[in-house]
Amino acid sequence: MAQNPTSLILIVEDVAEMQSLLQEMFKGLSDFPSPLLAKNTLEARVEILRRRPDLVLLDEVLPCESSLELLDEILAQKIPVFLITGFENTPEHPQRKELPPGVLGRLFKPTWKTLVRDRERFREALMSYFLAVSKKN
């Protein structure tokens, strides 16, 4: 990405298979470097302290600790966040329409079957965010 080639993105995702899929998806996003990965809130906190990412993609549902608690900590550090979710808006899993205050948006996790389309969807969301940031600066 010309405006922000060193943008560091942290993905917080507890499921190893989804981490692999997200890594594969980012390999096709040549505008962005490989993301940092954290499988739980503890690892996320360590990476945030060590590397201070420019953006966090936070799994909306994490085991052991609420994603919302971590979200509050990340936002308090003025690090932007997209929530990522595997739940679609179905009667069994109604999607909350409202986002927690300060969250940029909600992205549906990719699947192997729709990886190419999902990659473009993520690229559009990330590029829109980083272009808006570059215009402010």
C-alpha positions as a Markdown table, in Angstrom:
| # | Residue | x | y | z |
|---|---|---|---|---|
| 1 | Met | 0.0 | 0.0 | 0.0 |
| 2 | Ala | 1.7 | 3.2 | -1.1 |
| 3 | Gln | 0.4 | 5.5 | 1.6 |
| 4 | Asn | 1.2 | 3.2 | 4.5 |
| 5 | Pro | 3.6 | 0.3 | 3.5 |
| 6 | Thr | 4.6 | -0.5 | 7.1 |
| 7 | Ser | 1.1 | -0.7 | 8.6 |
| 8 | Leu | 1.3 | -3.3 | 11.3 |
| 9 | Ile | -1.9 | -5.3 | 11.8 |
| 10 | Leu | -2.6 | -7.6 | 14.8 |
| 11 | Ile | -5.1 | -10.4 | 14.4 |
| 12 | Val | -6.5 | -11.8 | 17.6 |
| 13 | Glu | -8.1 | -15.2 | 16.8 |
| 14 | Asp | -8.2 | -18.3 | 19.0 |
| 15 | Val | -8.9 | -21.0 | 16.4 |
| 16 | Ala | -5.7 | -22.3 | 14.8 |
| 17 | Glu | -7.4 | -23.2 | 11.5 |
| 18 | Met | -8.9 | -19.7 | 11.2 |
| 19 | Gln | -5.5 | -18.2 | 12.0 |
| 20 | Ser | -4.1 | -20.2 | 9.1 |
| 21 | Leu | -6.8 | -19.1 | 6.8 |
| 22 | Leu | -6.4 | -15.4 | 7.8 |
| 23 | Gln | -2.6 | -15.7 | 7.2 |
| 24 | Glu | -3.3 | -17.2 | 3.8 |
| 25 | Met | -5.7 | -14.4 | 3.0 |
| 26 | Phe | -3.1 | -11.8 | 3.9 |
| 27 | Lys | -0.5 | -13.5 | 1.6 |
| 28 | Gly | -2.7 | -12.4 | -1.3 |
| 29 | Leu | -3.0 | -8.8 | 0.1 |
| 30 | Ser | 0.3 | -7.5 | -1.3 |
| 31 | Asp | -0.6 | -4.0 | 0.0 |
| 32 | Phe | -0.1 | -5.2 | 3.6 |
| 33 | Pro | 2.7 | -6.9 | 5.4 |
| 34 | Ser | 2.1 | -10.3 | 7.1 |
| 35 | Pro | 0.0 | -9.6 | 10.2 |
| 36 | Leu | 1.0 | -10.3 | 13.8 |
| 37 | Leu | -1.1 | -13.1 | 15.4 |
| 38 | Ala | -2.3 | -13.7 | 18.9 |
| 39 | Lys | -4.4 | -16.7 | 19.9 |
| 40 | Asn | -5.7 | -15.2 | 23.2 |
| 41 | Thr | -6.1 | -12.0 | 25.1 |
| 42 | Leu | -2.7 | -12.5 | 27.0 |
| 43 | Glu | -0.8 | -12.8 | 23.7 |
| 44 | Ala | -2.7 | -9.8 | 22.3 |
| 45 | Arg | -1.6 | -7.7 | 25.2 |
| 46 | Val | 2.0 | -8.8 | 24.9 |
| 47 | Glu | 2.0 | -8.0 | 21.1 |
| 48 | Ile | 0.4 | -4.6 | 21.7 |
| 49 | Leu | 3.0 | -3.7 | 24.3 |
| 50 | Arg | 5.9 | -5.0 | 22.2 |
| 51 | Arg | 4.9 | -3.8 | 18.7 |
| 52 | Arg | 2.0 | -1.3 | 19.1 |
| 53 | Pro | 0.1 | -2.3 | 15.9 |
| 54 | Asp | -1.6 | 0.3 | 13.7 |
| 55 | Leu | -4.8 | -1.7 | 13.6 |
| 56 | Val | -6.3 | -4.7 | 15.4 |
| 57 | Leu | -8.7 | -7.3 | 13.9 |
| 58 | Leu | -10.3 | -8.7 | 17.1 |
| 59 | Asp | -12.3 | -11.9 | 17.1 |
| 60 | Glu | -15.7 | -11.0 | 18.6 |
| 61 | Val | -15.9 | -14.2 | 20.6 |
| 62 | Leu | -12.8 | -15.4 | 22.5 |
| 63 | Pro | -12.6 | -18.1 | 25.2 |
| 64 | Cys | -11.7 | -17.4 | 28.9 |
| 65 | Glu | -12.0 | -13.6 | 28.7 |
| 66 | Ser | -14.4 | -11.3 | 27.0 |
| 67 | Ser | -13.4 | -9.7 | 23.8 |
| 68 | Leu | -15.1 | -6.5 | 25.0 |
| 69 | Glu | -12.7 | -6.2 | 28.0 |
| 70 | Leu | -9.7 | -6.4 | 25.6 |
| 71 | Leu | -11.5 | -4.1 | 23.2 |
| 72 | Asp | -11.8 | -1.4 | 25.9 |
| 73 | Glu | -8.0 | -1.7 | 26.6 |
| 74 | Ile | -7.1 | -1.4 | 23.0 |
| 75 | Leu | -9.3 | 1.5 | 22.3 |
| 76 | Ala | -8.0 | 3.3 | 25.5 |
| 77 | Gln | -4.6 | 3.1 | 23.7 |
| 78 | Lys | -6.1 | 4.8 | 20.7 |
| 79 | Ile | -5.5 | 1.7 | 18.5 |
| 80 | Pro | -8.3 | 1.3 | 15.9 |
| 81 | Val | -10.2 | -2.0 | 15.9 |
| 82 | Phe | -12.3 | -4.0 | 13.4 |
| 83 | Leu | -14.3 | -6.9 | 15.0 |
| 84 | Ile | -14.1 | -10.1 | 13.1 |
| 85 | Thr | -16.9 | -12.7 | 13.4 |
| 86 | Gly | -17.9 | -16.0 | 12.0 |
| 87 | Phe | -21.6 | -15.6 | 12.9 |
| 88 | Glu | -23.9 | -14.6 | 10.0 |
| 89 | Asn | -27.1 | -12.9 | 10.5 |
| 90 | Thr | -29.4 | -15.9 | 10.8 |
| 91 | Pro | -32.4 | -16.6 | 13.2 |
| 92 | Glu | -30.1 | -19.0 | 15.1 |
| 93 | His | -27.4 | -16.3 | 15.4 |
| 94 | Pro | -28.9 | -12.9 | 15.1 |
| 95 | Gln | -26.2 | -10.4 | 14.4 |
| 96 | Arg | -26.0 | -7.4 | 16.6 |
| 97 | Lys | -26.5 | -4.4 | 14.3 |
| 98 | Glu | -24.9 | -1.9 | 16.7 |
| 99 | Leu | -21.1 | -1.9 | 17.2 |
| 100 | Pro | -19.4 | -1.1 | 20.5 |
| 101 | Pro | -18.4 | 2.6 | 20.6 |
| 102 | Gly | -15.1 | 3.3 | 18.9 |
| 103 | Val | -15.1 | 0.1 | 16.7 |
| 104 | Leu | -14.5 | 0.8 | 13.0 |
| 105 | Gly | -16.7 | -2.0 | 11.7 |
| 106 | Arg | -17.4 | -5.8 | 11.7 |
| 107 | Leu | -15.9 | -8.1 | 9.2 |
| 108 | Phe | -17.1 | -11.6 | 8.5 |
| 109 | Lys | -14.3 | -14.2 | 8.6 |
| 110 | Pro | -13.2 | -15.7 | 5.4 |
| 111 | Thr | -13.8 | -19.3 | 4.3 |
| 112 | Trp | -11.7 | -21.5 | 2.1 |
| 113 | Lys | -14.5 | -21.7 | -0.5 |
| 114 | Thr | -14.8 | -17.9 | -0.8 |
| 115 | Leu | -11.2 | -16.9 | -0.1 |
| 116 | Val | -10.7 | -14.8 | -3.2 |
| 117 | Arg | -13.9 | -12.8 | -2.7 |
| 118 | Asp | -13.2 | -12.5 | 1.0 |
| 119 | Arg | -9.7 | -11.2 | 0.3 |
| 120 | Glu | -11.1 | -8.4 | -1.8 |
| 121 | Arg | -13.7 | -7.6 | 0.9 |
| 122 | Phe | -10.9 | -7.3 | 3.5 |
| 123 | Arg | -8.7 | -5.3 | 1.2 |
| 124 | Glu | -11.5 | -2.8 | 0.6 |
| 125 | Ala | -12.2 | -2.3 | 4.3 |
| 126 | Leu | -8.5 | -2.0 | 5.2 |
| 127 | Met | -7.7 | 0.3 | 2.3 |
| 128 | Ser | -10.7 | 2.5 | 3.1 |
| 129 | Tyr | -9.5 | 2.9 | 6.7 |
| 130 | Phe | -5.8 | 3.5 | 5.9 |
| 131 | Leu | -6.7 | 6.0 | 3.1 |
| 132 | Ala | -8.9 | 7.9 | 5.5 |
| 133 | Val | -6.1 | 8.0 | 8.0 |
| 134 | Ser | -3.6 | 9.2 | 5.4 |
| 135 | Lys | -5.9 | 12.1 | 4.4 |
| 136 | Lys | -6.1 | 13.2 | 8.1 |
| 137 | Asn | -2.3 | 13.3 | 8.3 |
